[in-house]
Amino acid sequence: MKKLLFIFLVLLIIQPVFSQENKGLALTPPMGWNSWNKFGCDVNEEMIMEMADAMVESGMRDAGYEYIVIDDCWQIGRDSLGNIIPDPERFPSGMKALGDYIHSLGLKFGVYSCAGSKTCQGRPGSRGYQFQDARTYAEWGVDYLKYDWCYNEGQNAEAAYQTMSDALKATGRPIVFSICEWGDNEPWKWGEGIGHLWRTTADIRDCFECEFDWGGLGVLDIIDEQAELYPYAGPGHWNDPDMLEVGNGGMTNTEYKSHFSMWAMLAAPLMAGNDLRDMKEKTVDILTNEDVIAVNQDKLGKQARRFMDMGDYEIWAKPLSNGEVAVCFLNRSHHTWQLDYDWQQYTMYFVRDVNVHKNTYEIWDCWEHENIGNTDEQLSVEIPSHGVLMVTLKKQENEE
């Protein structure tokens, strides 16, 4: 009886400790790189190391990117004790050594698994091995886990993700937990406290406006599915509209700017998905735009709302700390938008700290990196097809 009482008391003591682990993580949307969009199953140790090197050399690390995440196909089986086995031909040095190399560059290490019996590519999943796998990841120095939903065999999604969440917390290592069940079970309603981010849609495709009969969504469709989820985003718990396609070649440079701008406005994780070793200058310029990244990483952690919907033309607004606001004019049409906007005509009623009728705000163009007027004046500008004008409103210094 005394022994049972002792065990009960110990559990009461350690449970709060477990529940506190992983808090304080992802207080702003995670930034990094993931292998899937560009490479699919074609992953190996050398390429991952080169990608980590390129993240540093390109300036992406200094711009805020930190996670190097290996997606599906790194695992090949389990040993006689049930331990997960990395592919020895593709990862001959082992995952611990790879993680050490990534850490030596001032970056963080991420891997992929699945809540089902198999991963989406038929490799061993974590069902039935959650605590064992979590301990293994911690021993490797893993900092980020993307956890998929294939071969789930009818599990309850919330319970399945809670199990792996508990397993990660029990390791004592701070590991960002990325829930990837495509929004099928509305994870925004239960994900906070279980994961740090949750996918809200089907997989992204490298196109701006497109339709597929075999799965996947283009940028505009994903934006529409994300639009009403703003109440669920905040520090430590983010809506995830999937990884970036910037630089993969399926969109124009204008469309990639819009893609990146809207992910920043939506407080989405910024996980690059291109080949970092061979980037054009314009791709680097998009991915490292400090003004756009600052909007994404704003500590207030608000997701933008669609302030005005005029069909082909939309205006989005995102409250920022220090009484500022980011505004994005999105041109969904195939024609140039001759924008002629009167700041005094409309009130962004949900942005409490900003009142353009009472104060004058400078308008900072996040792509041209220059002041383009103030809110006492009419804003007149051309926005190209599928393009954006993304600005931040900053109160003039002489204003109280």
N, C-alpha and C positions, 0 to 999 in steps of 0.2 A: 504494500500500500504506500509506504514511504517512497519507494522507488518510482511508482507511478506519479505521485505528487511532485517529486523532483523533476521528472521529465516534463510534466505539465507546466511547471514554473519556468523551466528553461525555454520551452516553446513560447511562453508569454513574453520572455525577455528578448529572444532572437527574432520573433516575428516583426516587431517594429523596426528592427535593424534591416531585415530583408526588405520590408516595405519602403524603407527610405533609400535603399540602393537604387541608383540610376535616376534619382531625382536631381535636379540641377543640370541635367543634360539637355541638349538641343533647345536652349533658351531662345535661340534664334534658329531659323530654318537651316538644317544641315547643308553643307556645301561640300562637294567632292566629285568623284568620277566613278562610273560603273561600267563594267565591260560589256553588258548585254547588247545595247542598241547597235553597236558597231561590229562586235566580234562574235556574238552568240556563244556557241560551245567552243570556239577556237581560242581557248585561253591556255597560257602556260607561264611558267615562272619568269622566263626572260622578258616576255612582253610586259608583264605586270611591273617588273622592276624598271623597265624603260619608260613605262607610263608614269611611274612615280618620279623618275628623273625629269621627265618632260613637264610635269606639274610644277616642279620647282623652277626649271629653266625658262619656262614660258611666262613666269610671273603670276601664275594662278595661285600658288600657295600664298604669296604675299597679298593677293587680292581677297583671300579668305577661304579658299578651297583647302580641305584637309583630309577627306576620306578617300582611300583607294579601295574600291569594293569589287571583289571577284564574284561574278554572278554564277549561274548554273554551270555544271560540268567539271568542276575541280575535283569532285569526289567520285570514287570508283567502286567502293564496296565497304564491308565491315570485316574486322578480324574476328577471331574465335571468341573474343571477349565482348564483341559488339562495338568496338571503337571504330569510328568513321575513318576511312583510309583515303587520303588524297591520291590522285593519279601519280604514281611514282615516275612515269615517263615524262609527264608534263611538269611536275613539281618535284624534281629529284632532290632538292635540298630540304624539302619539307616546309610546312606552313609556318612553323615557329621561326625558322631562319628568314623566310620571306617577310613575316611580320616585323622581325627585328630590323631588316633592311629598310622597310617603309618607315618605321619609327625613327631610324637614324637620320632621315631626311626632314624630320619635324612634321611628319604626316601621320595619319591614323589608318588602321587596317580593318577592312570589312570583308565578310564572307556571306554566302547565300545558303539557305536551306529551305525546307518545306514542311508544313504541318501535316502533310500526307505521308503515306508509306513510301512514295516516290516523289522525286522532284518533277518539274514539268518536262524535263528531258529524260526521265526514266532512271535517274540516278537515285541512290538511297536517300529517302526522306528521313525526318526526325521523329515520326510518330512511334511512340514506345521507347524512344531513346533521348527524350528531351533533356533530362538532367545530366545524362552522360555526355551528350553533345555539348551542352552549355559548359560543362567543366572542361572539356577538350578545347573549346574555343577560348576560354579564359587562359588556359595554359599556353596557347599559341600567341596570346596577346591581342586577341580580336577586340576591336572597339565598336564594331557596328555589325548588326545582323539583319539582313533582308530575309524575310520569312514568307514563303509563297503558299499557295492554296490548292495546288494540283493533287490529284489522287487522294482527296480528303475523305472519301468513303463515308460521306454523310455525317461527319462530325458537326457539333455545334461550334460555330466559328469563335464566339466569344470565349467559350471554355477552352478551346484548343490554343488560342493565342494567350490566354491567361496562364496556361500550363507552362508554355515556353517563357513567358515573362517572369513567372516565379522561378524558373530554372536559372535564368540569367541573373536575377537579383540574388539568388542563393550563392552564386559564385563569388560575390563580393567585388567583382570587377565592374566598373562603369561601362556598360555596353548599350549604345543606342539601338533601339528595337524598332525595325521598320516592318509594319504590318502590310502584307501585300495580298489581299484577297479581293482586289479589283472593285471594291465598293458593293459587292453583291449582298452583303449582310449589314449594310449601313454602319460601318465601323466608327464613323464619327460620333455615333450615339453612345458607344461603349468603350471606345479605344483609349480615352484619356486615363492614365494610370496603368494601363496595360502596355501600350506602346508609345513611342514618341512621335510617330507619323503613321499615316494609314493611306493606302491607295484609295482613290475615290472613283476610278474609272477603269475601263479596259485599257490594254496596252496602247501607248502612243505609237503613231506611225509618222514617218518623216514627210509629212505633207501639211499644208496649211488648211486647205479646204478639200475634203475628199470623202468618199464613201467606200466601204468595204463590205463584201458579203461573207468574208471569212474571218472577221474579227479585227479589232483595232479601231482607233479613232484619230482623226486629224486634230490640229491645234484648236480650231474654232469650236468643234464639237466638245472637246474637253473643257474649254473655257465655259461653255454653256452649262455643262454638268456641274461645274465647280461653283457657279455664280451664287447659289443660295446657301452655300455651306459656311459662310463667313462666321456664324455664331460659334462654330466648333473649333476654330483655330486660335492659337495663342501660345505663349512661351511654354515649351516642353511638350506640345501636342499640336501637330500640324496636319492639315489636309494635304495630300500628296497627289497631284495630277500626273505623275509619272516623270521619268527622266527627260533631260533635254536632248533635242536632236540637232542642236546648233553645230554646223560644220560637217554634217553627214551627206550633204549634197542634194537632198530632195526638195529643198525650198530655196527661194531667192534670198539674197542678203537682207532685203527689206523685210521679208517674212520672218527670217531668223531674229531680227531686231525686235519684231513684234512679239514673237514667241518668248524671247528672253524678258522683254519688258512686262508682259502679262504674268509670267511666272513670278517675277519680282513683286508685282502688285498684289498677286494672290497669296503672298507670304508662303510660297511653295518652296520645298527643298530644291536647291540648285545642284543637281547631280548631272554633270556633263556626261555625254555618251558617245563622244567622237574619238578619233585617233589623235591623242595629244602630241604625238611625235611628229606629225606632218600637218600642221595647221597653217592656213593662210593667215596673213596679217589681219584681214578683216574679221576672221573668226576669233582670233585672240582679242581683238578690240571689243568684240561683243561680250565675250565671256569674262573679260576683266574690267568692264566699264564700272568705275568706282561709284559714280552717281546712281546707277541703277542698282548695283549691289547694296549700296547704303539704304535704299528704300526697302529692299528685301530683308536686310538684316536689322532694321530698326527695332530697338529694344521694346517698343510698345507691343509689337507682335500682332497687329491687326491685319486681317485680310481685307482687301479692297472690296467695295460694293459697286454694283453697276448703278451709277447715279442717274444716268439717262440712257434710255434705249430708244433709238430712232430708226430701228431696222438695220440698215447697212452701216449706220454710224452710232457709236456708243461712247459714253463718257464714264470712266471709272474713277473712284476716289478712295484713297487709303490714308487714314489718319496716321500721323507720325508723332514721335515724341517732340518735346519742346514747342508744341503748338503749331507744328507745320503739317502740311498735307501733300501727298503726291497725287497727281491727276494724270490720267492716261486717256487720250482721245484715240479710239481704235476705229480704223476704216476697214470694214469687212468687205467693201464693195470692190468691183473691178474698175472703178473710176477714181480719179483724184477728188478728194474732199476739199472744197473751198471753204475752209472753216472761218467763220466770222462770229466769234463768241463774246458775249457780253457778260462779264463776271458779276455785274450788279443785278442782272435779271433773275438769277437763280440762287437759292440757298442750299448748301449741302447740310441739310438739317441734322444728319447723323455725325457730323464732324464738329463736336461741341466747342473745341478750342479755336476754331477758325471762323471768322466773321468778315467776309470781304466787304460788307456794307458799312462796317464800323472802322476797319483798319485797312491800310494799303499793304499789299503783299507783292514782293518781287517775284517774277516768274523765271525760274531757272530751267533751261532746256537740258535734260539729262543726257541727250545724245550729242548735242553740239557743245555742251559744257560752257554755256554763256547765258547771260541775262537777256531775255527777249521782251522786257516791258514790265508792267505792273497791273494790278487788278483794277485800277481806276480807268484803264484804257481798254478799248476793244482789242481782242486778240484775233488777228487776221493772218492765216498761214495756210499753205497747201500741204495736205497730207496725202502721200501717194497711195495707190491701190494696195491693200493689205498692209498698210503702214501704220505707224503710230506717231503721235506727238506725246512724249512723256515729260512732264514737268513737276517740279516741286515749288510750292508756294511758301515763301519765307517772309516773315514780317519785317518791314523796313526798320532799320536800326533806330530811327527817330520816333518810331511808333511805340506806344505803351501797351 
